[in-house]
Amino acid sequence: MWIRLGREPSGAVYAVRRKLGTAVKRNRLKRRLRCIYRQLAPLPHSLVVFPQSEAMGASFHQLTEELHELVSRL
């Protein structure tokens, strides 16, 4: 496994397992999560997001609500 330093300037890492879907679906989910994370007001310095299988079928609005709730708990 290669580690690319500086790939995510925001400090967030998105770990989407292969068994969740094809590369197209996994990348779409990561793009959505990146967009939502950029819109969050109090940004944590580092965050690891490990989505579950339900996230693959969730709408953008549902993902936004869930990520806002999780970050607010930090």
N, C-alpha and C positions, 0 to 999 in steps of 0.2 A: 504494500500500500504506500502510495506517495503522499506526502504532505506538502501542500502548496501554501506557503506563508504569504499573507497579504491578499489572498483571493477574495475574502469577505472583509472589506474595510469596516463594516459595521460591528464586527465581533460576533456575529451570529453564524452558527454552523447548522446545516440542515442535513440530517442523516435519514435518508429514505431508503428502506430495504428493497432489494430486487423483487422479493416475492409480492410486493404491493402492486406491481403492474409493469407494463412495458416502459422503456426509457422515455417515450413521449409523455406518458402519464406522470411518471415520476418527476420529470423536468418541469411539467406544467405546474405541479404542486409546489415545487421549489420556487418557481417564479412568483406564484401567488403569495407564498409565505414571505419572500423577500420584499415584495411590494407592501404587504401589510406591516411588516416590521419597520420599514422606513417611515410609515405614517404614525407610529407610536410616539407619544410625547416624551415620557421619561424613558429613555433608552438605557437598558442595562449594558454594562461594559462588555459582558460576554454572555452568550446564551447558546445552548445546544437544544435544537428542536428535533425530536424523534417521533414523527407522526405515526399514528396507528392506522389500521386498514380503513376505518370509517372516514378518515380525512380524504381519501381518494374520491369519494362520492359526495363530499360536502360542497356546498355552494361557497362562493367568495364571501358572502355575508356571514355565513356560519363560521368559516375559518377566522374571519375578522373578530367576531365576538369571542370565540374561544381563545385566540391568542391574546386579546386585550385582557380577558379575565385571568389568564395564566400569568401574564407579565405583571398585572396589578397585585398579585399575591407575593411577588418577590420583594 
